[in-house]
Amino acid sequence: MNIRLDGQVAIITGAGRGLGRAHALALAERGARVVVNDLGDAESVVAEITAAGGQAIANAADVTDFVQVTAMVSSAMDNWGRVDILVNNAGILRDKSFQKMSMDDFRRVVDVHLMGSANCSKAVWDIMRAQAYGRIVFTTSSSGLYGNFGQANYGAAKMAVVGLMNTLHLEGAKYDIRVNCLAPAAGTAMTDGVLPPAVFDLLTPESVSPGLVFLVSQDAPRRVVLAAGGGAFAIYQGFETIGVSLLPDQLSAEGVAAAWNVIAEHKDMQIFASGLDQASKFATMSAAKTGIKL
C-alpha cells in the first residue's frame, strides 16, 4: 500500500520545529498542501516544503484564540477550498511540582493543549462534516497516560484530549471523520535536558511522523492512541475489568473492600465503544443479582 495525500489540505499546529515540522514535511512529501501554523518558525518550514516542490502557507494563529483559529481555517479554505487533515500538535511546558506550581501555569498549559486542540477541531468540524471526510489527530503523551513528576498541568491536559478524541470519534463516524491520538516520545526542544543525550538522539521527531502519516491516511483507524518513538510503535488502550455487583446485601464500603480482588481481576477485561456500554454492563450485572427485568 502506497499512502498518498495528493489534493488534500492539512493544518498542523506548532509546526515550526520539532515534531510539528517533521509532520509537515512528511505530509507535504506525500502530496498534501500544508498550513504550517507556528508563532515563530513557520516561514522556514514553508520554505523547505516549497523548495522540495510542495505547497504550503504559513500561519501564526494562537491556538488558544478561537477568532485567530477560525481565520487560519478560512485562509486554508480561501487558498485551497477544503480542509482534510488537522494535526493538533502545538504545545508548551511549565514544569514544576504541583505544590510549587502556580494556577496560572496550570491554566496556561491546559489552554494550549486542550483548549487549543478544541478550538482547532471546532473550526474545521463543519467543513469536514460537509465534505463527509476528515482526519483529526490529537497529540497526547505518556505524561497523561501514565503520569510524570512535575507535570500535573501537562498530564491533565494530555489525558483530556484522549477524552475529546473518544467523543469526537462517535460524533464524526457518520461523516467519515476519523479521530485518533498520537503519543510521541521524541527528542525536541520541549524534552531537551529532560532525556539523557543518547536517548534524545535516538528519539528523533522524524521517527514518529510515519505513524502520524498513517493516522491521517484514507485507511486510518478510528479512536486509537498510537504510541511512537525511535521508530517503534505500540497501541495504548483503556480497559475495564469485568467487576462484580454487590447487590442485594453487600453494598457497602466494607463490601467493596471484601470484593476488591474480584473487582481488580484483569482476566477478560473489556473495551467499550462508548460510556453507555459501561452503564449497560453495570445495569445488567445488578439486574441479574436482584431479579429486575430490564
Secondary structure, DSSP 4 states (H G I P E B T S, - for coil): -----TT-EEEETT-SSHHHHHHHHHHHHTT-EEEEE-SSSHHHHHHHHHHTT--EEEE---TT-HHHHHHHHHHHHHHHS---EEEE-------B-TTT--HHHHHHHHIIIIIHHHHHHHHHHHHHHHHT-EEEEEE--HHHHT--TTBHHHHHHHHHHHHHHHHHHHHHGGGTEEEEEEEE---STTTTTTS-HHHHHHS-GGGTHHHHHHHTSTT--SS-EEEEETTEEEEE---B------TTT--SHHHHHHTHHHHT--TT-B--SSHHHHHHHHHHHHHHHHT---
